[in-house]
Amino acid sequence: MPRTTPDPALPDRLAPIVLTEADGSSVRLGELWADAPRVLVHLRHFG
Amino acid sequence: MRDHAEAIRSLGADLAAIGTGDVSYAADFRDNQAIDFPLLVDEDLTSYGAAGAQQGTLRTFLRARQLLAGARAVAAGTGQGKPGKHPFMLGATHVLTPSGSVPFAWVNADFADNAPVTEVLAALEGGQSAA
């Protein structure tokens, strides 16, 4: 049921977003799947 | 999903996670859980919105299915950690590829909902065979 139809615009929306990693470094999300497929999990919480 | 990081890597992919807490809490979580993939923080929910993640409600939080899942998680030693300032934010799982395709998309419907790992791995296997 919650499996959704992949939105082809999703990579373009996510790619420019810059977030902070747990070590304090900044990461542009698009870098995460630039070289290989990436499973990107949005957690409900840490835990 | 973190228990399947090696299986994901064996398919030529990798894992990354985004949480709603702050950097300090993320660092503690990473160390306590021995997480060896990128763990990012998104306190203002920018990427959650871009990913189409949903907000739950107190009513859905208290559904029997959620309470049962919580009890199982506690019994398994994986109960909920600190909820942070966005306790009703739900999760999502996507597979993104260098070509710009999205072979798997899952937006959690409620607090007990999670993307089936078998389907994530199948999507990665499909990408391998298509390459």
Backbone of each chain as nested JSON, in Angstrom:
{
  "chains": [
    {"id": "A", "residues": [
      {"number": 1, "name": "MET", "atoms": {"N": [0.817, -1.213, 0.0], "CA": [0.0, 0.0, 0.0], "C": [0.859, 1.276, 0.0]}},
      {"number": 2, "name": "PRO", "atoms": {"N": [1.845, 1.441, 0.901], "CA": [2.608, 2.683, 0.895], "C": [3.69, 2.739, -0.174]}},
      {"number": 3, "name": "ARG", "atoms": {"N": [3.897, 1.631, -0.909], "CA": [4.841, 1.71, -2.015], "C": [4.263, 2.713, -3.009]}},
      {"number": 4, "name": "THR", "atoms": {"N": [5.04, 3.7, -3.351], "CA": [4.516, 4.765, -4.192], "C": [5.116, 4.694, -5.586]}},
      {"number": 5, "name": "THR", "atoms": {"N": [4.44, 5.28, -6.503], "CA": [4.975, 5.368, -7.859], "C": [6.159, 6.321, -7.833]}},
      {"number": 6, "name": "PRO", "atoms": {"N": [7.319, 5.845, -8.263], "CA": [8.497, 6.72, -8.213], "C": [8.269, 8.017, -8.988]}},
      {"number": 7, "name": "ASP", "atoms": {"N": [8.602, 9.111, -8.358], "CA": [8.455, 10.428, -8.964], "C": [9.743, 10.751, -9.721]}},
      {"number": 8, "name": "PRO", "atoms": {"N": [9.693, 10.875, -11.038], "CA": [10.921, 11.129, -11.789], "C": [11.601, 12.446, -11.426]}},
      {"number": 9, "name": "ALA", "atoms": {"N": [10.857, 13.358, -10.813], "CA": [11.452, 14.642, -10.425], "C": [12.132, 14.586, -9.061]}},
      {"number": 10, "name": "LEU", "atoms": {"N": [11.993, 13.454, -8.378], "CA": [12.536, 13.355, -7.02], "C": [14.045, 13.616, -6.955]}},
      {"number": 11, "name": "PRO", "atoms": {"N": [14.859, 12.996, -7.815], "CA": [16.299, 13.257, -7.712], "C": [16.639, 14.738, -7.853]}},
      {"number": 12, "name": "ASP", "atoms": {"N": [15.949, 15.442, -8.735], "CA": [16.239, 16.865, -8.922], "C": [15.837, 17.683, -7.701]}},
      {"number": 13, "name": "ARG", "atoms": {"N": [14.798, 17.235, -7.01], "CA": [14.386, 17.965, -5.793], "C": [15.357, 17.72, -4.647]}},
      {"number": 14, "name": "LEU", "atoms": {"N": [15.818, 16.487, -4.531], "CA": [16.679, 16.139, -3.402], "C": [18.132, 16.562, -3.617]}},
      {"number": 15, "name": "ALA", "atoms": {"N": [18.61, 16.446, -4.846], "CA": [20.053, 16.586, -5.113], "C": [20.674, 17.871, -4.57]}},
      {"number": 16, "name": "PRO", "atoms": {"N": [20.044, 19.04, -4.719], "CA": [20.727, 20.262, -4.267], "C": [20.677, 20.509, -2.766]}},
      {"number": 17, "name": "ILE", "atoms": {"N": [19.942, 19.708, -2.041], "CA": [19.806, 19.927, -0.593], "C": [21.117, 19.564, 0.107]}},
      {"number": 18, "name": "VAL", "atoms": {"N": [21.579, 20.452, 0.944], "CA": [22.811, 20.228, 1.7], "C": [22.446, 19.987, 3.169]}},
      {"number": 19, "name": "LEU", "atoms": {"N": [22.885, 18.853, 3.693], "CA": [22.62, 18.511, 5.091], "C": [23.933, 18.269, 5.82]}},
      {"number": 20, "name": "THR", "atoms": {"N": [23.848, 18.231, 7.13], "CA": [25.028, 18.02, 7.962], "C": [25.114, 16.566, 8.373]}},
      {"number": 21, "name": "GLU", "atoms": {"N": [26.304, 16.003, 8.234], "CA": [26.505, 14.62, 8.644], "C": [26.779, 14.58, 10.149]}},
      {"number": 22, "name": "ALA", "atoms": {"N": [26.683, 13.375, 10.7], "CA": [26.871, 13.205, 12.142], "C": [28.252, 13.661, 12.596]}},
      {"number": 23, "name": "ASP", "atoms": {"N": [29.231, 13.679, 11.686], "CA": [30.574, 14.147, 12.048], "C": [30.737, 15.653, 11.869]}},
      {"number": 24, "name": "GLY", "atoms": {"N": [29.674, 16.339, 11.49], "CA": [29.705, 17.789, 11.347], "C": [29.995, 18.268, 9.94]}},
      {"number": 25, "name": "SER", "atoms": {"N": [30.346, 17.387, 9.037], "CA": [30.636, 17.795, 7.665], "C": [29.335, 18.006, 6.882]}},
      {"number": 26, "name": "SER", "atoms": {"N": [29.424, 18.799, 5.82], "CA": [28.26, 19.068, 4.978], "C": [28.254, 18.142, 3.774]}},
      {"number": 27, "name": "VAL", "atoms": {"N": [27.07, 17.68, 3.411], "CA": [26.93, 16.764, 2.284], "C": [25.804, 17.257, 1.389]}},
      {"number": 28, "name": "ARG", "atoms": {"N": [26.1, 17.401, 0.1], "CA": [25.055, 17.689, -0.888], "C": [24.45, 16.349, -1.273]}},
      {"number": 29, "name": "LEU", "atoms": {"N": [23.16, 16.212, -1.121], "CA": [22.544, 14.893, -1.274], "C": [22.845, 14.248, -2.625]}},
      {"number": 30, "name": "GLY", "atoms": {"N": [22.9, 15.028, -3.685], "CA": [23.154, 14.462, -5.0], "C": [24.478, 13.718, -5.09]}},
      {"number": 31, "name": "GLU", "atoms": {"N": [25.421, 14.072, -4.218], "CA": [26.714, 13.378, -4.204], "C": [26.552, 11.921, -3.788]}},
      {"number": 32, "name": "LEU", "atoms": {"N": [25.485, 11.652, -3.058], "CA": [25.325, 10.308, -2.493], "C": [25.056, 9.257, -3.559]}},
      {"number": 33, "name": "TRP", "atoms": {"N": [24.416, 9.655, -4.666], "CA": [24.122, 8.666, -5.715], "C": [24.787, 9.052, -7.041]}},
      {"number": 34, "name": "ALA", "atoms": {"N": [25.838, 9.856, -6.969], "CA": [26.525, 10.293, -8.197], "C": [27.274, 9.144, -8.858]}},
      {"number": 35, "name": "ASP", "atoms": {"N": [27.789, 8.22, -8.064], "CA": [28.648, 7.16, -8.619], "C": [28.045, 5.772, -8.545]}},
      {"number": 36, "name": "ALA", "atoms": {"N": [27.074, 5.566, -7.703], "CA": [26.476, 4.239, -7.528], "C": [25.085, 4.408, -6.934]}},
      {"number": 37, "name": "PRO", "atoms": {"N": [24.221, 3.429, -7.124], "CA": [22.878, 3.537, -6.521], "C": [22.961, 3.711, -5.008]}},
      {"number": 38, "name": "ARG", "atoms": {"N": [22.0, 4.456, -4.488], "CA": [21.985, 4.707, -3.048], "C": [20.59, 4.445, -2.498]}},
      {"number": 39, "name": "VAL", "atoms": {"N": [20.526, 3.666, -1.447], "CA": [19.283, 3.503, -0.698], "C": [19.232, 4.635, 0.316]}},
      {"number": 40, "name": "LEU", "atoms": {"N": [18.311, 5.545, 0.135], "CA": [18.207, 6.722, 0.995], "C": [17.0, 6.544, 1.916]}},
      {"number": 41, "name": "VAL", "atoms": {"N": [17.287, 6.456, 3.2], "CA": [16.235, 6.196, 4.181], "C": [15.999, 7.448, 5.016]}},
      {"number": 42, "name": "HIS", "atoms": {"N": [14.789, 7.951, 4.979], "CA": [14.386, 9.018, 5.893], "C": [13.833, 8.347, 7.147]}},
      {"number": 43, "name": "LEU", "atoms": {"N": [14.519, 8.551, 8.239], "CA": [14.146, 7.907, 9.503], "C": [13.036, 8.688, 10.19]}},
      {"number": 44, "name": "ARG", "atoms": {"N": [12.207, 7.964, 10.923], "CA": [11.216, 8.646, 11.737], "C": [11.892, 9.327, 12.945]}},
      {"number": 45, "name": "HIS", "atoms": {"N": [12.982, 8.752, 13.34], "CA": [13.734, 9.288, 14.475], "C": [15.061, 8.558, 14.481]}},
      {"number": 46, "name": "PHE", "atoms": {"N": [15.984, 8.994, 15.273], "CA": [17.215, 8.232, 15.448], "C": [16.946, 7.178, 16.523]}},
      {"number": 47, "name": "GLY", "atoms": {"N": [16.95, 5.944, 16.159], "CA": [16.733, 4.901, 17.164], "C": [15.963, 3.762, 16.575]}}
    ]},
    {"id": "B", "residues": [
      {"number": 1, "name": "MET", "atoms": {"N": [16.88, -1.491, 8.32], "CA": [17.612, -1.456, 7.053], "C": [19.113, -1.562, 7.294]}},
      {"number": 2, "name": "ARG", "atoms": {"N": [19.565, -0.995, 8.447], "CA": [21.008, -0.982, 8.699], "C": [21.59, -2.384, 8.827]}},
      {"number": 3, "name": "ASP", "atoms": {"N": [20.75, -3.359, 9.199], "CA": [21.236, -4.74, 9.305], "C": [21.485, -5.357, 7.934]}},
      {"number": 4, "name": "HIS", "atoms": {"N": [21.059, -4.676, 6.89], "CA": [21.188, -5.209, 5.537], "C": [22.169, -4.393, 4.69]}},
      {"number": 5, "name": "ALA", "atoms": {"N": [22.982, -3.588, 5.349], "CA": [23.931, -2.733, 4.617], "C": [24.879, -3.566, 3.763]}},
      {"number": 6, "name": "GLU", "atoms": {"N": [25.33, -4.701, 4.281], "CA": [26.27, -5.518, 3.504], "C": [25.592, -6.121, 2.279]}},
      {"number": 7, "name": "ALA", "atoms": {"N": [24.364, -6.554, 2.429], "CA": [23.627, -7.093, 1.281], "C": [23.437, -6.019, 0.22]}},
      {"number": 8, "name": "ILE", "atoms": {"N": [23.172, -4.803, 0.663], "CA": [23.013, -3.678, -0.273], "C": [24.326, -3.42, -0.996]}},
      {"number": 9, "name": "ARG", "atoms": {"N": [25.421, -3.449, -0.246], "CA": [26.742, -3.207, -0.858], "C": [27.122, -4.326, -1.816]}},
      {"number": 10, "name": "SER", "atoms": {"N": [26.689, -5.532, -1.521], "CA": [27.025, -6.656, -2.406], "C": [26.363, -6.481, -3.777]}},
      {"number": 11, "name": "LEU", "atoms": {"N": [25.371, -5.601, -3.856], "CA": [24.684, -5.331, -5.121], "C": [25.204, -4.052, -5.777]}},
      {"number": 12, "name": "GLY", "atoms": {"N": [26.335, -3.56, -5.278], "CA": [26.956, -2.399, -5.893], "C": [26.362, -1.073, -5.479]}},
      {"number": 13, "name": "ALA", "atoms": {"N": [25.547, -1.082, -4.441], "CA": [24.913, 0.146, -3.957], "C": [25.425, 0.452, -2.544]}},
      {"number": 14, "name": "ASP", "atoms": {"N": [24.881, 1.478, -1.949], "CA": [25.213, 1.775, -0.558], "C": [23.986, 2.391, 0.103]}},
      {"number": 15, "name": "LEU", "atoms": {"N": [24.117, 2.646, 1.378], "CA": [23.004, 3.098, 2.199], "C": [23.336, 4.47, 2.782]}},
      {"number": 16, "name": "ALA", "atoms": {"N": [22.34, 5.296, 2.963], "CA": [22.484, 6.547, 3.708], "C": [21.181, 6.791, 4.445]}},
      {"number": 17, "name": "ALA", "atoms": {"N": [21.276, 7.428, 5.602], "CA": [20.077, 7.689, 6.398], "C": [20.025, 9.157, 6.802]}},
      {"number": 18, "name": "ILE", "atoms": {"N": [18.82, 9.651, 6.911], "CA": [18.579, 11.033, 7.334], "C": [17.62, 10.991, 8.52]}},
      {"number": 19, "name": "GLY", "atoms": {"N": [17.962, 11.72, 9.573], "CA": [17.1, 11.768, 10.743], "C": [16.739, 13.2, 11.101]}},
      {"number": 20, "name": "THR", "atoms": {"N": [15.8, 13.336, 12.011], "CA": [15.287, 14.665, 12.35], "C": [15.961, 15.271, 13.576]}},
      {"number": 21, "name": "GLY", "atoms": {"N": [16.883, 14.548, 14.188], "CA": [17.529, 15.06, 15.394], "C": [18.652, 16.026, 15.075]}},
      {"number": 22, "name": "ASP", "atoms": {"N": [19.418, 16.382, 16.105], "CA": [20.537, 17.283, 15.873], "C": [21.834, 16.496, 15.695]}},
      {"number": 23, "name": "VAL", "atoms": {"N": [22.913, 17.203, 15.387], "CA": [24.192, 16.556, 15.079], "C": [24.701, 15.769, 16.281]}},
      {"number": 24, "name": "SER", "atoms": {"N": [24.557, 16.328, 17.461], "CA": [25.045, 15.648, 18.658], "C": [24.345, 14.308, 18.85]}},
      {"number": 25, "name": "TYR", "atoms": {"N": [23.032, 14.325, 18.7], "CA": [22.297, 13.067, 18.881], "C": [22.626, 12.08, 17.772]}},
      {"number": 26, "name": "ALA", "atoms": {"N": [22.79, 12.586, 16.555], "CA": [23.142, 11.707, 15.439], "C": [24.497, 11.052, 15.678]}},
      {"number": 27, "name": "ALA", "atoms": {"N": [25.447, 11.816, 16.204], "CA": [26.778, 11.259, 16.461], "C": [26.702, 10.156, 17.512]}},
      {"number": 28, "name": "ASP", "atoms": {"N": [25.927, 10.382, 18.557], "CA": [25.761, 9.354, 19.59], "C": [25.101, 8.106, 18.995]}},
      {"number": 29, "name": "PHE", "atoms": {"N": [24.073, 8.323, 18.186], "CA": [23.354, 7.207, 17.567], "C": [24.287, 6.423, 16.646]}},
      {"number": 30, "name": "ARG", "atoms": {"N": [25.069, 7.142, 15.848], "CA": [26.012, 6.483, 14.938], "C": [27.0, 5.621, 15.722]}},
      {"number": 31, "name": "ASP", "atoms": {"N": [27.531, 6.182, 16.801], "CA": [28.526, 5.44, 17.575], "C": [27.896, 4.252, 18.299]}},
      {"number": 32, "name": "ASN", "atoms": {"N": [26.737, 4.462, 18.888], "CA": [26.091, 3.387, 19.641], "C": [25.655, 2.237, 18.747]}},
      {"number": 33, "name": "GLN", "atoms": {"N": [25.274, 2.558, 17.521], "CA": [24.757, 1.537, 16.603], "C": [25.825, 1.061, 15.621]}},
      {"number": 34, "name": "ALA", "atoms": {"N": [27.042, 1.575, 15.758], "CA": [28.15, 1.199, 14.868], "C": [27.758, 1.384, 13.398]}},
      {"number": 35, "name": "ILE", "atoms": {"N": [27.156, 2.509, 13.098], "CA": [26.722, 2.807, 11.729], "C": [27.927, 3.241, 10.889]}},
      {"number": 36, "name": "ASP", "atoms": {"N": [28.102, 2.598, 9.745], "CA": [29.266, 2.881, 8.902], "C": [28.86, 3.433, 7.536]}},
      {"number": 37, "name": "PHE", "atoms": {"N": [27.698, 4.08, 7.477], "CA": [27.263, 4.744, 6.255], "C": [26.864, 6.172, 6.629]}},
      {"number": 38, "name": "PRO", "atoms": {"N": [26.736, 7.055, 5.637], "CA": [26.398, 8.448, 5.971], "C": [25.102, 8.558, 6.78]}},
      {"number": 39, "name": "LEU", "atoms": {"N": [25.185, 9.322, 7.85], "CA": [24.032, 9.576, 8.71], "C": [23.891, 11.085, 8.814]}},
      {"number": 40, "name": "LEU", "atoms": {"N": [22.841, 11.607, 8.236], "CA": [22.666, 13.054, 8.096], "C": [21.532, 13.549, 8.973]}},
      {"number": 41, "name": "VAL", "atoms": {"N": [21.585, 14.836, 9.279], "CA": [20.512, 15.431, 10.082], "C": [19.773, 16.485, 9.256]}},
      {"number": 42, "name": "ASP", "atoms": {"N": [18.479, 16.524, 9.456], "CA": [17.612, 17.448, 8.715], "C": [16.597, 18.004, 9.696]}},
      {"number": 43, "name": "GLU", "atoms": {"N": [17.065, 18.935, 10.522], "CA": [16.21, 19.452, 11.592], "C": [15.038, 20.272, 11.077]}},
      {"number": 44, "name": "ASP", "atoms": {"N": [15.181, 20.892, 9.895], "CA": [14.075, 21.698, 9.381], "C": [13.225, 20.937, 8.359]}},
      {"number": 45, "name": "LEU", "atoms": {"N": [13.52, 19.644, 8.174], "CA": [12.684, 18.736, 7.369], "C": [12.658, 19.068, 5.869]}},
      {"number": 46, "name": "THR", "atoms": {"N": [13.655, 19.78, 5.399], "CA": [13.682, 20.149, 3.975], "C": [13.654, 18.925, 3.069]}},
      {"number": 47, "name": "SER", "atoms": {"N": [14.512, 17.948, 3.379], "CA": [14.573, 16.764, 2.513], "C": [13.352, 15.867, 2.721]}},
      {"number": 48, "name": "TYR", "atoms": {"N": [12.783, 15.898, 3.906], "CA": [11.559, 15.123, 4.161], "C": [10.437, 15.617, 3.253]}},
      {"number": 49, "name": "GLY", "atoms": {"N": [10.336, 16.947, 3.148], "CA": [9.325, 17.51, 2.276], "C": [9.585, 17.155, 0.817]}},
      {"number": 50, "name": "ALA", "atoms": {"N": [10.845, 17.241, 0.406], "CA": [11.19, 16.925, -0.978], "C": [10.918, 15.459, -1.291]}},
      {"number": 51, "name": "ALA", "atoms": {"N": [11.076, 14.597, -0.297], "CA": [10.866, 13.162, -0.498], "C": [9.399, 12.764, -0.396]}},
      {"number": 52, "name": "GLY", "atoms": {"N": [8.562, 13.684, 0.003], "CA": [7.136, 13.385, 0.117], "C": [6.759, 12.672, 1.395]}},
      {"number": 53, "name": "ALA", "atoms": {"N": [7.645, 12.704, 2.385], "CA": [7.338, 12.047, 3.659], "C": [6.142, 12.734, 4.32]}},
      {"number": 54, "name": "GLN", "atoms": {"N": [5.397, 11.956, 5.078], "CA": [4.144, 12.428, 5.662], "C": [4.282, 12.687, 7.165]}},
      {"number": 55, "name": "GLN", "atoms": {"N": [3.365, 13.475, 7.673], "CA": [3.273, 13.686, 9.112], "C": [2.215, 12.746, 9.668]}},
      {"number": 56, "name": "GLY", "atoms": {"N": [2.541, 12.026, 10.718], "CA": [1.55, 11.221, 11.403], "C": [0.779, 12.065, 12.401]}},
      {"number": 57, "name": "THR", "atoms": {"N": [-0.125, 11.428, 13.096], "CA": [-0.905, 12.13, 14.108], "C": [-0.883, 11.313, 15.396]}},
      {"number": 58, "name": "LEU", "atoms": {"N": [-1.286, 11.934, 16.473], "CA": [-1.365, 11.21, 17.738], "C": [-2.326, 10.028, 17.615]}},
      {"number": 59, "name": "ARG", "atoms": {"N": [-3.388, 10.234, 16.845], "CA": [-4.38, 9.161, 16.667], "C": [-3.747, 7.946, 15.983]}},
      {"number": 60, "name": "THR", "atoms": {"N": [-2.975, 8.194, 14.913], "CA": [-2.351, 7.058, 14.219], "C": [-1.244, 6.456, 15.084]}},
      {"number": 61, "name": "PHE", "atoms": {"N": [-0.596, 7.303, 15.894], "CA": [0.461, 6.81, 16.771], "C": [-0.088, 5.785, 17.757]}},
      {"number": 62, "name": "LEU", "atoms": {"N": [-1.32, 5.991, 18.162], "CA": [-1.912, 5.133, 19.194], "C": [-2.672, 3.936, 18.626]}},
      {"number": 63, "name": "ARG", "atoms": {"N": [-2.594, 3.74, 17.309], "CA": [-3.25, 2.572, 16.734], "C": [-2.631, 1.286, 17.276]}},
      {"number": 64, "name": "ALA", "atoms": {"N": [-3.458, 0.248, 17.349], "CA": [-3.006, -1.032, 17.895], "C": [-1.788, -1.564, 17.139]}},
      {"number": 65, "name": "ARG", "atoms": {"N": [-1.776, -1.392, 15.816], "CA": [-0.68, -1.914, 15.015], "C": [0.643, -1.258, 15.422]}},
      {"number": 66, "name": "GLN", "atoms": {"N": [0.586, 0.03, 15.696], "CA": [1.784, 0.751, 16.108], "C": [2.239, 0.3, 17.487]}},
      {"number": 67, "name": "LEU", "atoms": {"N": [1.281, 0.168, 18.406], "CA": [1.634, -0.235, 19.76], "C": [2.246, -1.635, 19.764]}},
      {"number": 68, "name": "LEU", "atoms": {"N": [1.697, -2.52, 18.934], "CA": [2.242, -3.87, 18.826], "C": [3.655, -3.826, 18.256]}},
      {"number": 69, "name": "ALA", "atoms": {"N": [3.866, -3.012, 17.225], "CA": [5.199, -2.895, 16.641], "C": [6.189, -2.33, 17.655]}},
      {"number": 70, "name": "GLY", "atoms": {"N": [5.745, -1.376, 18.454], "CA": [6.613, -0.811, 19.486], "C": [7.001, -1.835, 20.523]}},
      {"number": 71, "name": "ALA", "atoms": {"N": [6.036, -2.642, 20.928], "CA": [6.313, -3.688, 21.907], "C": [7.311, -4.705, 21.346]}},
      {"number": 72, "name": "ARG", "atoms": {"N": [7.139, -5.054, 20.086], "CA": [8.071, -5.995, 19.453], "C": [9.479, -5.391, 19.381]}},
      {"number": 73, "name": "ALA", "atoms": {"N": [9.555, -4.116, 19.069], "CA": [10.862, -3.468, 18.951], "C": [11.574, -3.449, 20.301]}},
      {"number": 74, "name": "VAL", "atoms": {"N": [10.828, -3.133, 21.344], "CA": [11.423, -3.125, 22.683], "C": [11.905, -4.529, 23.044]}},
      {"number": 75, "name": "ALA", "atoms": {"N": [11.077, -5.542, 22.739], "CA": [11.451, -6.926, 23.042], "C": [12.706, -7.345, 22.287]}},
      {"number": 76, "name": "ALA", "atoms": {"N": [12.882, -6.79, 21.091], "CA": [14.046, -7.133, 20.274], "C": [15.256, -6.261, 20.612]}},
      {"number": 77, "name": "GLY", "atoms": {"N": [15.078, -5.341, 21.548], "CA": [16.183, -4.471, 21.918], "C": [16.407, -3.334, 20.949]}},
      {"number": 78, "name": "THR", "atoms": {"N": [15.416, -3.041, 20.124], "CA": [15.541, -1.963, 19.142], "C": [14.435, -0.942, 19.319]}},
      {"number": 79, "name": "GLY", "atoms": {"N": [14.056, -0.704, 20.54], "CA": [12.979, 0.24, 20.797], "C": [13.356, 1.647, 20.398]}},
      {"number": 80, "name": "GLN", "atoms": {"N": [12.358, 2.508, 20.355], "CA": [12.562, 3.872, 19.897], "C": [13.53, 4.627, 20.784]}},
      {"number": 81, "name": "GLY", "atoms": {"N": [14.399, 5.376, 20.124], "CA": [15.294, 6.247, 20.852], "C": [14.632, 7.592, 21.069]}},
      {"number": 82, "name": "LYS", "atoms": {"N": [15.467, 8.599, 21.307], "CA": [14.956, 9.942, 21.542], "C": [14.167, 10.437, 20.329]}},
      {"number": 83, "name": "PRO", "atoms": {"N": [12.925, 10.849, 20.484], "CA": [12.118, 11.22, 19.33], "C": [12.485, 12.567, 18.72]}},
      {"number": 84, "name": "GLY", "atoms": {"N": [13.125, 13.463, 19.481], "CA": [13.483, 14.756, 18.934], "C": [12.308, 15.691, 18.847]}},
      {"number": 85, "name": "LYS", "atoms": {"N": [12.479, 16.773, 18.07], "CA": [11.442, 17.805, 18.053], "C": [10.396, 17.579, 16.966]}},
      {"number": 86, "name": "HIS", "atoms": {"N": [10.516, 16.49, 16.222], "CA": [9.52, 16.176, 15.19], "C": [8.999, 14.755, 15.408]}},
      {"number": 87, "name": "PRO", "atoms": {"N": [8.351, 14.493, 16.534], "CA": [7.967, 13.115, 16.867], "C": [6.93, 12.5, 15.94]}},
      {"number": 88, "name": "PHE", "atoms": {"N": [6.222, 13.32, 15.175], "CA": [5.174, 12.771, 14.311], "C": [5.591, 12.678, 12.839]}},
      {"number": 89, "name": "MET", "atoms": {"N": [6.854, 12.996, 12.57], "CA": [7.326, 12.886, 11.186], "C": [7.516, 11.426, 10.832]}},
      {"number": 90, "name": "LEU", "atoms": {"N": [6.932, 11.022, 9.723], "CA": [7.077, 9.642, 9.265], "C": [8.265, 9.53, 8.318]}},
      {"number": 91, "name": "GLY", "atoms": {"N": [8.654, 8.3, 8.009], "CA": [9.833, 8.076, 7.194], "C": [9.521, 7.766, 5.739]}},
      {"number": 92, "name": "ALA", "atoms": {"N": [10.56, 7.469, 4.998], "CA": [10.439, 7.095, 3.587], "C": [11.73, 6.399, 3.17]}},
      {"number": 93, "name": "THR", "atoms": {"N": [11.642, 5.622, 2.118], "CA": [12.824, 4.939, 1.58], "C": [12.79, 5.038, 0.061]}},
      {"number": 94, "name": "HIS", "atoms": {"N": [13.895, 5.469, -0.504], "CA": [14.008, 5.565, -1.957], "C": [15.338, 4.977, -2.402]}},
      {"number": 95, "name": "VAL", "atoms": {"N": [15.349, 4.406, -3.593], "CA": [16.598, 4.026, -4.251], "C": [16.804, 5.018, -5.387]}},
      {"number": 96, "name": "LEU", "atoms": {"N": [17.963, 5.684, -5.359], "CA": [18.303, 6.676, -6.38], "C": [19.564, 6.214, -7.105]}},
      {"number": 97, "name": "THR", "atoms": {"N": [19.612, 6.441, -8.401], "CA": [20.73, 5.931, -9.189], "C": [21.448, 7.062, -9.919]}},
      {"number": 98, "name": "PRO", "atoms": {"N": [22.691, 6.818, -10.339], "CA": [23.445, 7.853, -11.068], "C": [22.758, 8.291, -12.359]}},
      {"number": 99, "name": "SER", "atoms": {"N": [21.962, 7.417, -12.962], "CA": [21.289, 7.788, -14.21], "C": [20.071, 8.675, -13.972]}},
      {"number": 100, "name": "GLY", "atoms": {"N": [19.702, 8.869, -12.704], "CA": [18.547, 9.703, -12.393], "C": [17.26, 8.928, -12.219]}},
      {"number": 101, "name": "SER", "atoms": {"N": [17.333, 7.609, -12.303], "CA": [16.126, 6.815, -12.115], "C": [15.854, 6.589, -10.623]}},
      {"number": 102, "name": "VAL", "atoms": {"N": [14.614, 6.252, -10.339], "CA": [14.203, 5.956, -8.958], "C": [13.512, 4.589, -8.992]}},
      {"number": 103, "name": "PRO", "atoms": {"N": [14.269, 3.503, -8.909], "CA": [13.669, 2.181, -9.061], "C": [12.845, 1.707, -7.869]}},
      {"number": 104, "name": "PHE", "atoms": {"N": [12.912, 2.436, -6.771], "CA": [12.102, 2.035, -5.616], "C": [11.704, 3.283, -4.842]}},
      {"number": 105, "name": "ALA", "atoms": {"N": [10.447, 3.344, -4.46], "CA": [9.952, 4.473, -3.658], "C": [8.928, 3.965, -2.657]}},
      {"number": 106, "name": "TRP", "atoms": {"N": [9.109, 4.353, -1.422], "CA": [8.193, 3.936, -0.363], "C": [8.04, 5.09, 0.613]}},
      {"number": 107, "name": "VAL", "atoms": {"N": [6.821, 5.558, 0.799], "CA": [6.534, 6.61, 1.766], "C": [5.719, 5.974, 2.89]}},
      {"number": 108, "name": "ASN", "atoms": {"N": [6.238, 6.003, 4.081], "CA": [5.595, 5.315, 5.191], "C": [4.19, 5.857, 5.435]}},
      {"number": 109, "name": "ALA", "atoms": {"N": [3.253, 4.925, 5.622], "CA": [1.854, 5.303, 5.81], "C": [1.534, 5.608, 7.268]}},
      {"number": 110, "name": "ASP", "atoms": {"N": [2.28, 4.979, 8.189], "CA": [2.042, 5.227, 9.603], "C": [3.322, 4.894, 10.369]}},
      {"number": 111, "name": "PHE", "atoms": {"N": [3.238, 4.917, 11.685], "CA": [4.435, 4.771, 12.507], "C": [5.006, 3.355, 12.499]}},
      {"number": 112, "name": "ALA", "atoms": {"N": [4.191, 2.379, 12.139], "CA": [4.656, 0.99, 12.139], "C": [5.113, 0.548, 10.756]}},
      {"number": 113, "name": "ASP", "atoms": {"N": [4.976, 1.424, 9.789], "CA": [5.234, 1.057, 8.403], "C": [6.712, 1.26, 8.051]}},
      {"number": 114, "name": "ASN", "atoms": {"N": [7.283, 0.289, 7.377], "CA": [8.657, 0.401, 6.891], "C": [8.76, -0.296, 5.553]}},
      {"number": 115, "name": "ALA", "atoms": {"N": [9.65, 0.189, 4.71], "CA": [9.848, -0.438, 3.405], "C": [10.378, -1.856, 3.59]}},
      {"number": 116, "name": "PRO", "atoms": {"N": [9.794, -2.84, 2.905], "CA": [10.299, -4.22, 3.008], "C": [11.694, -4.322, 2.387]}},
      {"number": 117, "name": "VAL", "atoms": {"N": [12.612, -4.828, 3.159], "CA": [13.995, -4.936, 2.677], "C": [14.074, -5.807, 1.433]}},
      {"number": 118, "name": "THR", "atoms": {"N": [13.26, -6.846, 1.383], "CA": [13.3, -7.733, 0.217], "C": [12.97, -6.969, -1.07]}},
      {"number": 119, "name": "GLU", "atoms": {"N": [12.058, -6.014, -0.977], "CA": [11.696, -5.239, -2.17], "C": [12.788, -4.243, -2.549]}},
      {"number": 120, "name": "VAL", "atoms": {"N": [13.456, -3.705, -1.531], "CA": [14.58, -2.801, -1.813], "C": [15.691, -3.571, -2.522]}},
      {"number": 121, "name": "LEU", "atoms": {"N": [16.008, -4.753, -2.005], "CA": [17.066, -5.567, -2.62], "C": [16.66, -6.001, -4.028]}},
      {"number": 122, "name": "ALA", "atoms": {"N": [15.393, -6.321, -4.223], "CA": [14.919, -6.715, -5.553], "C": [15.06, -5.562, -6.536]}},
      {"number": 123, "name": "ALA", "atoms": {"N": [14.793, -4.346, -6.08], "CA": [14.939, -3.168, -6.953], "C": [16.399, -2.987, -7.348]}},
      {"number": 124, "name": "LEU", "atoms": {"N": [17.307, -3.218, -6.403], "CA": [18.737, -3.09, -6.705], "C": [19.173, -4.192, -7.662]}},
      {"number": 125, "name": "GLU", "atoms": {"N": [18.664, -5.394, -7.446], "CA": [19.005, -6.51, -8.341], "C": [18.483, -6.229, -9.748]}},
      {"number": 126, "name": "GLY", "atoms": {"N": [17.311, -5.639, -9.85], "CA": [16.753, -5.279, -11.146], "C": [17.605, -4.249, -11.858]}},
      {"number": 127, "name": "GLY", "atoms": {"N": [18.133, -3.303, -11.09], "CA": [19.017, -2.297, -11.67], "C": [20.302, -2.903, -12.178]}},
      {"number": 128, "name": "GLN", "atoms": {"N": [20.793, -3.923, -11.447], "CA": [22.016, -4.599, -11.881], "C": [21.801, -5.312, -13.211]}},
      {"number": 129, "name": "SER", "atoms": {"N": [20.686, -6.03, -13.319], "CA": [20.444, -6.81, -14.53], "C": [20.148, -5.91, -15.726]}},
      {"number": 130, "name": "ALA", "atoms": {"N": [19.617, -4.699, -15.428], "CA": [19.316, -3.773, -16.515], "C": [20.56, -3.051, -17.013]}},
      {"number": 131, "name": "ALA", "atoms": {"N": [21.615, -3.036, -16.173], "CA": [22.83, -2.29, -16.533], "C": [23.623, -3.018, -17.615]}}
    ]}
  ]
}
